[in-house]
């Protein structure tokens, strides 16, 4: 089974001015495409070529560095694109809003802790909001293209929101101003999608 790069769920310019058109074109069409291509090469002719992306990611540490990096890159980016929307932003509501308040004290406190996870990730990686084994919200970060579903993850959870803090995600518009990029991210978060993931993870 070969993996393919799906189109973005919105136009390349849909997230302007928060995430610029050129970054979206390069990030999706070049970086994400490379992860898909390299993942296909890594599993071609092996016992892993008919496995699902979720299965590859879950056991990435036992398979190979190429599957860990490129399988993670494909899964993470697909998840990232689906976490955003041109008509998004605002605040969560319902059960998700209550869970955020219970876990972090307030929405503003949650945003600070989430941004801090992104800011303190040295080099390249991701910050995540997830549901842990106790059905509680947690915040963590992972290096490179790792995610909390992997067997190698220091903190395991089911991600419901993630933000890419690799420089290629923001450098054209924000240069070294990662904090500004993370602040702009809240304007495009699709809280409806995050809430759907929360409900699925807490069933």
Backbone bond lengths (Angstrom), bond angles and torsions (degrees), N, CA, C in turn:
res aa  C-N    CA-C-N  psi(-1)  N-CA   C-N-CA  omega(-1)  CA-C   N-CA-C  phi
1 X - - - 1.466 - - 1.517 109.41 -
2 X 1.312 116.40 124.01 1.456 120.60 176.64 1.528 109.46 -97.16
3 X 1.307 114.86 141.08 1.462 119.93 177.20 1.519 109.18 -89.25
4 X 1.317 115.77 151.59 1.463 121.31 179.89 1.522 109.73 -129.23
5 X 1.311 115.19 155.30 1.456 121.51 177.32 1.518 108.70 -87.59
6 X 1.327 115.75 117.60 1.455 120.04 177.66 1.528 110.21 -78.19
7 X 1.325 117.77 152.69 1.470 119.89 174.72 1.516 110.01 -62.35
8 X 1.318 116.00 156.23 1.461 119.90 172.27 1.528 109.37 -61.61
9 X 1.325 117.85 149.07 1.470 119.87 178.65 1.530 113.63 -77.10
10 X 1.326 116.93 8.99 1.463 123.25 179.36 1.520 107.28 -157.95
11 X 1.318 117.20 171.07 1.471 120.87 179.89 1.526 110.75 -69.65
12 X 1.329 116.04 157.46 1.463 120.53 -179.21 1.529 112.73 -59.26
13 X 1.322 116.08 -29.32 1.470 119.63 -178.07 1.529 113.01 -95.76
14 X 1.326 117.35 6.79 1.465 120.81 -171.98 1.519 113.67 -66.87
15 X 1.328 117.38 -26.79 1.460 120.31 -175.10 1.526 112.69 -97.74
16 X 1.330 116.78 7.42 1.461 121.09 173.89 1.532 109.77 -60.39
17 X 1.320 120.22 147.11 1.468 126.19 -0.30 1.533 113.13 -89.78
18 X 1.312 116.74 4.23 1.463 120.32 -171.99 1.529 112.29 -72.98
19 X 1.328 116.13 -41.74 1.468 121.49 172.31 1.518 106.34 -127.65
20 X 1.312 116.25 122.03 1.460 120.79 -168.99 1.524 112.94 -78.01
21 X 1.318 115.08 157.74 1.459 123.11 -175.97 1.518 112.33 -58.79
22 X 1.321 117.70 -47.77 1.469 120.88 -176.48 1.522 111.30 -62.74
23 X 1.323 116.58 -41.62 1.462 119.70 177.27 1.522 110.39 -60.66
24 X 1.329 117.75 -44.17 1.460 120.54 179.87 1.528 111.40 -63.42
25 X 1.310 117.02 -39.53 1.467 120.03 179.57 1.522 111.23 -63.92
26 X 1.322 116.64 -45.51 1.462 120.72 -178.81 1.522 111.24 -73.35
27 X 1.315 116.53 -43.05 1.463 121.78 -176.82 1.529 110.50 -62.13
28 X 1.312 116.05 -47.13 1.461 120.21 -179.16 1.529 111.86 -78.75
29 X 1.315 116.36 -52.97 1.463 120.50 -171.77 1.514 115.42 -75.37
30 X 1.328 117.69 -25.27 1.466 121.35 -178.84 1.529 111.79 -107.90
31 X 1.331 117.01 -59.27 1.465 120.14 -175.92 1.534 111.92 -66.51
32 X 1.324 116.24 -53.26 1.468 118.58 -178.91 1.520 110.82 -64.22
33 X 1.321 116.97 -40.23 1.465 120.02 177.89 1.524 111.37 -59.09
34 X 1.318 116.96 -38.94 1.471 120.77 179.75 1.530 110.92 -64.87
35 X 1.331 117.17 -38.27 1.468 119.38 177.56 1.531 110.38 -63.54
36 X 1.314 117.29 -42.10 1.460 121.40 179.07 1.528 110.07 -63.41
37 X 1.324 116.97 -48.23 1.464 121.08 -178.57 1.524 111.43 -61.42
38 X 1.324 116.12 -44.13 1.469 119.85 -177.70 1.528 112.66 -72.73
39 X 1.338 116.59 -30.07 1.461 119.40 174.40 1.523 110.03 -66.18
40 X 1.323 117.05 -44.00 1.457 120.52 178.72 1.533 111.14 -60.14
41 X 1.323 116.79 -40.42 1.464 120.54 177.58 1.524 111.05 -65.18
42 X 1.328 116.60 -38.30 1.462 121.03 -175.69 1.519 112.93 -68.71
43 X 1.333 117.49 -30.10 1.464 119.62 -177.18 1.521 113.46 -102.76
44 X 1.337 117.61 -8.64 1.464 120.96 -177.95 1.531 110.87 -59.16
45 X 1.334 116.28 127.68 1.452 121.36 177.34 1.513 115.10 75.31
46 X 1.338 117.38 9.48 1.460 120.87 -179.77 1.530 109.91 -110.02
47 X 1.308 115.87 173.24 1.465 121.31 178.08 1.517 112.23 -67.09
48 X 1.331 116.64 -10.31 1.461 121.15 -175.33 1.525 113.71 -96.95
49 X 1.326 118.11 -2.40 1.465 118.80 -169.35 1.532 114.02 -71.26
50 X 1.326 118.74 -15.42 1.458 119.80 178.35 1.527 112.79 -107.06
51 X 1.325 116.64 10.69 1.455 119.84 179.63 1.532 111.08 -83.94
52 X 1.316 115.66 154.68 1.462 120.24 177.50 1.515 110.01 -72.43
53 X 1.309 116.58 161.03 1.458 121.06 177.99 1.525 110.06 -61.77
54 X 1.336 116.92 -39.26 1.456 120.95 179.83 1.527 111.50 -62.80
55 X 1.317 117.00 -39.03 1.461 121.29 179.34 1.525 110.49 -69.06
56 X 1.313 116.64 -41.45 1.467 120.68 178.09 1.523 110.77 -61.99
57 X 1.325 116.00 -44.21 1.460 120.21 -179.04 1.525 110.84 -65.62
58 X 1.317 116.46 -43.22 1.460 120.86 -177.01 1.529 112.37 -61.08
59 X 1.332 117.06 -32.41 1.463 121.80 -177.18 1.521 112.71 -114.00
60 X 1.328 115.96 20.98 1.468 121.08 -172.94 1.521 113.35 -56.39
61 X 1.320 117.27 -38.65 1.459 120.54 -177.29 1.506 113.35 -65.50
62 X 1.333 116.59 -22.77 1.465 121.21 -179.64 1.525 112.25 -95.57
63 X 1.339 116.04 -7.45 1.469 119.06 -176.64 1.527 110.79 -96.06
64 X 1.324 117.07 -71.47 1.473 120.40 179.46 1.512 109.91 -169.27
65 X 1.330 115.79 161.21 1.459 120.32 176.90 1.522 110.47 -64.32
66 X 1.335 116.88 -34.49 1.465 120.21 -179.16 1.522 111.13 -65.85
67 X 1.328 116.96 -40.35 1.465 120.14 178.21 1.522 110.05 -71.05
68 X 1.322 116.35 -39.27 1.471 119.71 178.29 1.527 110.97 -60.34
69 X 1.328 116.85 -47.77 1.464 120.92 -177.22 1.522 112.45 -71.65
70 X 1.323 117.05 -47.26 1.457 120.30 -172.87 1.520 113.39 -87.39
71 X 1.334 116.62 -33.96 1.456 119.22 172.74 1.519 110.32 -65.88
72 X 1.331 115.71 -42.62 1.461 119.96 175.62 1.513 111.07 -62.78
73 X 1.317 116.64 -42.75 1.461 120.47 179.68 1.517 112.42 -60.68
74 X 1.334 116.06 -40.33 1.472 119.87 179.12 1.524 110.78 -68.97
75 X 1.344 116.76 -47.08 1.465 119.76 -178.61 1.530 110.43 -64.55
76 X 1.329 117.03 -48.09 1.468 121.22 -176.09 1.520 111.90 -60.38
77 X 1.322 116.32 -44.77 1.463 118.88 -176.74 1.525 111.97 -70.03
78 X 1.327 117.08 -39.58 1.464 119.40 176.43 1.522 110.16 -59.14
79 X 1.332 116.11 -43.71 1.461 122.86 178.13 1.528 110.74 -62.76
80 X 1.322 116.86 -41.15 1.470 123.19 -179.12 1.520 111.17 -63.68
81 X 1.333 117.29 -49.53 1.473 119.98 -179.99 1.521 110.19 -58.19
82 X 1.334 117.12 -40.16 1.459 121.33 -176.60 1.531 112.78 -75.78
83 X 1.335 116.48 -10.98 1.468 121.24 179.42 1.520 112.28 -84.73
84 X 1.325 116.52 -7.30 1.460 120.87 -174.80 1.519 110.85 -121.85
85 X 1.329 115.32 159.06 1.457 120.01 179.01 1.524 108.79 -158.36
86 X 1.302 115.90 151.20 1.465 120.16 -177.51 1.528 112.63 -69.83
87 X 1.314 117.62 -22.88 1.467 121.41 179.97 1.521 111.18 -108.97
88 X 1.332 116.04 32.08 1.454 121.08 -173.67 1.525 111.53 -102.31
89 X 1.338 115.35 -152.11 1.453 120.34 -176.53 1.518 110.27 92.50
90 X 1.302 116.67 -160.95 1.451 120.69 -179.43 1.515 111.89 75.71
91 X 1.341 115.73 -143.59 1.448 121.23 -175.81 1.528 110.48 -133.23
92 X 1.328 117.04 155.17 1.462 119.66 174.68 1.518 110.46 -70.31
93 X 1.327 116.36 164.05 1.456 121.06 178.92 1.527 109.32 -139.45
94 X 1.298 116.76 178.07 1.451 121.72 174.33 1.518 114.11 62.30
95 X 1.332 114.79 -142.74 1.461 121.30 -176.12 1.520 112.66 -60.52
96 X 1.326 116.32 -37.27 1.464 119.62 -179.81 1.523 110.62 -65.77
97 X 1.315 117.52 -43.79 1.469 120.97 178.91 1.526 110.53 -60.31
98 X 1.324 116.77 -42.37 1.462 120.64 179.03 1.520 111.02 -64.27
99 X 1.346 116.57 -42.34 1.463 120.42 -179.79 1.526 111.45 -64.47
100 X 1.328 117.01 -38.30 1.464 121.22 177.16 1.529 109.74 -64.13
101 X 1.319 116.98 -43.85 1.464 120.51 179.56 1.529 110.68 -64.57
102 X 1.329 116.80 -42.04 1.464 120.82 179.99 1.527 111.80 -64.99
103 X 1.325 116.46 -38.08 1.469 120.56 -175.56 1.518 113.20 -82.06
104 X 1.331 117.08 -34.86 1.462 120.03 -170.15 1.532 114.62 -123.51
105 X 1.321 117.34 -3.59 1.461 120.95 177.47 1.513 114.67 94.79
106 X 1.334 116.04 -36.98 1.466 121.17 178.56 1.516 108.69 -167.30
107 X 1.327 115.78 165.56 1.463 120.30 177.18 1.525 110.65 -64.57
108 X 1.335 116.87 -40.17 1.465 120.34 179.71 1.531 111.15 -64.65
109 X 1.323 116.87 -39.74 1.463 120.66 177.51 1.520 110.70 -64.87
110 X 1.330 116.57 -40.27 1.466 120.30 175.79 1.527 110.75 -59.55
111 X 1.327 116.92 -46.84 1.467 119.92 -178.64 1.530 111.42 -60.85
112 X 1.309 116.73 -38.84 1.464 120.79 178.68 1.523 111.15 -64.44
113 X 1.333 116.74 -43.92 1.461 121.19 -178.72 1.529 111.04 -68.49
114 X 1.325 116.32 -38.67 1.462 120.89 178.99 1.531 110.24 -66.41
115 X 1.333 116.33 -46.13 1.462 120.69 178.50 1.530 110.66 -62.20
116 X 1.317 116.46 -38.17 1.463 120.19 178.64 1.521 111.33 -63.47
117 X 1.334 116.68 -37.04 1.465 119.94 176.92 1.523 110.44 -62.67
118 X 1.330 116.60 -37.66 1.458 120.53 177.23 1.512 112.73 -72.82
119 X 1.316 116.62 -38.33 1.461 120.89 -178.11 1.523 112.34 -71.21
120 X 1.320 117.46 -34.82 1.465 120.64 -175.53 1.523 112.88 -90.63
121 X 1.327 117.75 -1.16 1.468 119.97 173.66 1.525 107.88 -74.48
122 X 1.319 116.99 107.61 1.459 121.45 -177.32 1.523 109.60 -69.10
123 X 1.321 116.06 135.71 1.456 119.84 179.45 1.516 111.07 71.89
124 X 1.326 116.00 -132.71 1.458 121.42 -175.31 1.517 111.48 -104.59
125 X 1.325 116.26 148.54 1.453 119.51 178.35 1.513 112.27 166.00
126 X 1.325 114.73 -156.42 1.456 122.00 -174.15 1.523 110.74 -140.08
127 X 1.328 116.64 153.45 1.463 122.79 168.78 1.525 106.97 -114.04
128 X 1.341 115.35 143.27 1.468 120.54 -173.11 1.520 112.38 -133.54
129 X 1.318 115.26 145.36 1.453 123.29 162.73 1.513 105.48 -109.06
130 X 1.336 116.73 127.29 1.448 119.26 -176.53 1.511 112.98 -141.94
131 X 1.317 114.98 173.27 1.462 123.38 175.88 1.521 107.71 -108.75
132 X 1.332 116.77 121.89 1.458 120.14 -175.85 1.535 111.39 -85.79
133 X 1.332 116.06 -174.54 1.461 121.31 -175.62 1.526 112.46 -64.38
134 X 1.320 116.96 -21.01 1.461 121.56 178.94 1.529 112.35 -94.11
135 X 1.337 116.26 11.86 1.467 122.68 -180.00 1.522 112.58 66.61
136 X 1.341 116.49 24.30 1.456 122.23 178.96 1.524 109.65 -106.80
137 X 1.328 116.57 152.00 1.461 120.35 177.41 1.523 110.73 -74.14
138 X 1.313 115.47 145.05 1.456 121.43 175.88 1.513 109.19 -145.19
139 X 1.318 116.58 158.56 1.462 123.28 176.98 1.521 107.92 -119.58
140 X 1.323 116.88 136.58 1.462 120.60 176.74 1.521 108.84 -152.07
141 X 1.312 116.26 175.15 1.460 120.73 174.22 1.518 108.56 -137.47
142 X 1.318 115.59 157.56 1.461 121.37 179.70 1.520 109.44 -133.29
143 X 1.337 117.47 152.02 1.459 120.46 178.36 1.522 112.13 -82.88
144 X 1.313 115.30 156.01 1.464 122.00 171.67 1.523 111.42 53.22
145 X 1.354 118.14 -124.98 1.463 119.93 178.17 1.524 111.87 -109.94
146 X 1.320 117.01 24.57 1.463 120.43 173.32 1.527 109.85 -71.26
147 X 1.327 116.31 160.63 1.458 121.50 172.25 1.525 109.53 -145.88
148 X 1.328 118.48 167.84 1.466 121.29 -173.29 1.524 115.06 -70.81
149 X 1.342 118.27 -4.48 1.460 121.60 176.28 1.523 112.21 -85.43
150 X 1.308 117.02 -14.88 1.469 121.25 -174.05 1.522 112.58 -74.52
151 X 1.315 114.69 151.20 1.461 120.47 176.87 1.527 111.69 -65.54
152 X 1.316 118.12 -17.46 1.467 122.03 -178.99 1.531 112.48 -95.56
153 X 1.323 117.45 -0.97 1.468 120.58 -175.95 1.525 111.21 -66.99
154 X 1.333 116.67 134.94 1.466 121.12 176.00 1.525 110.80 -67.05
155 X 1.327 116.65 -40.05 1.463 122.43 177.11 1.522 107.15 -120.89
156 X 1.315 116.54 119.56 1.457 120.60 -178.77 1.522 110.56 -97.46
157 X 1.316 115.62 137.41 1.455 121.99 175.76 1.517 107.82 -164.94
158 X 1.327 114.96 173.70 1.459 120.70 174.09 1.515 108.06 -97.79
159 X 1.327 118.73 110.19 1.471 120.17 -176.86 1.524 112.10 -64.25
160 X 1.330 115.25 140.37 1.470 119.90 171.75 1.524 111.35 -121.94
161 X 1.338 116.92 -13.56 1.464 122.42 174.92 1.518 108.26 -154.12
162 X 1.322 116.52 138.11 1.455 120.27 177.35 1.512 110.61 -144.23
163 X 1.331 115.52 149.78 1.462 119.68 176.50 1.523 109.01 -130.37
164 X 1.301 115.08 135.45 1.463 123.64 -178.77 1.530 108.97 -81.56
165 X 1.338 117.14 121.81 1.462 119.65 177.11 1.532 111.96 -114.10
166 X 1.331 116.08 21.20 1.461 118.76 166.22 1.533 107.77 -66.61
167 X 1.315 116.81 146.79 1.476 118.51 -178.65 1.519 112.77 -60.80
168 X 1.336 117.85 -30.09 1.467 118.54 -178.84 1.530 111.74 -65.25
169 X 1.333 117.69 -15.03 1.464 121.16 179.52 1.518 112.49 -78.06
170 X 1.333 116.65 -19.18 1.478 117.35 -172.37 1.523 115.00 -145.78
171 X 1.331 119.67 -6.54 1.462 119.75 -166.10 1.534 113.98 -68.21
172 X 1.315 118.28 -32.48 1.465 118.91 -178.29 1.521 111.99 -62.97
173 X 1.320 117.43 -37.84 1.465 121.29 -178.13 1.525 111.92 -93.77
174 X 1.324 116.94 -42.12 1.462 120.69 -170.26 1.533 114.18 -106.42
175 X 1.345 116.84 -4.12 1.459 121.32 -176.62 1.544 109.77 50.71
176 X 1.311 117.44 -123.99 1.472 119.49 -177.79 1.525 113.18 -90.06
177 X 1.326 117.85 10.58 1.464 121.74 -173.87 1.535 110.62 -90.38
178 X 1.332 114.99 68.16 1.463 120.23 -177.41 1.526 111.32 -59.48
179 X 1.322 117.21 -38.18 1.464 120.54 -179.26 1.529 111.22 -61.15
180 X 1.315 116.95 -38.89 1.468 120.54 179.66 1.523 110.61 -66.63
181 X 1.321 116.15 -40.79 1.468 121.43 176.20 1.530 110.69 -61.28
182 X 1.324 116.61 -45.64 1.466 120.21 -179.94 1.528 111.17 -64.40
183 X 1.324 116.64 -34.44 1.456 119.88 176.19 1.526 111.76 -66.84
184 X 1.327 116.59 -39.03 1.466 121.21 -179.62 1.526 111.57 -70.48
185 X 1.322 116.47 -26.98 1.466 121.78 -178.02 1.532 112.09 -55.76
186 X 1.331 117.24 -35.70 1.469 119.61 -177.42 1.525 112.52 -62.69
187 X 1.318 117.15 -21.82 1.465 120.55 179.61 1.520 113.48 -73.77
188 X 1.325 117.27 -13.51 1.465 119.88 -176.81 1.521 113.15 -123.02
189 X 1.340 118.10 3.49 1.469 120.36 178.38 1.527 110.00 -67.53
190 X 1.331 116.20 130.45 1.449 122.15 178.37 1.533 108.35 -91.24
191 X 1.329 116.31 91.43 1.461 120.27 -175.39 1.526 112.61 -66.52
192 X 1.317 117.41 -24.66 1.465 120.10 175.41 1.528 109.78 -63.71
193 X 1.324 116.48 -44.28 1.459 120.96 178.91 1.525 110.55 -66.00
194 X 1.327 116.73 -42.61 1.466 120.59 179.23 1.524 109.88 -62.10
195 X 1.323 117.00 -40.23 1.466 121.27 179.15 1.529 110.98 -64.46
196 X 1.329 117.17 -39.05 1.470 120.84 177.51 1.527 109.96 -61.47
197 X 1.317 117.10 -43.06 1.460 121.05 178.76 1.533 111.06 -66.00
198 X 1.330 116.16 -38.04 1.457 120.71 178.41 1.523 110.46 -62.14
199 X 1.321 116.85 -46.80 1.456 120.82 -178.99 1.531 110.27 -62.96
200 X 1.321 117.48 -40.25 1.464 120.72 179.37 1.528 111.82 -66.36
201 X 1.336 116.15 -37.15 1.461 121.11 -176.19 1.522 112.36 -77.38
202 X 1.328 117.37 -20.55 1.466 120.53 -176.06 1.528 112.97 -106.12
203 X 1.300 117.56 8.47 1.478 120.91 178.39 1.528 109.84 -65.41
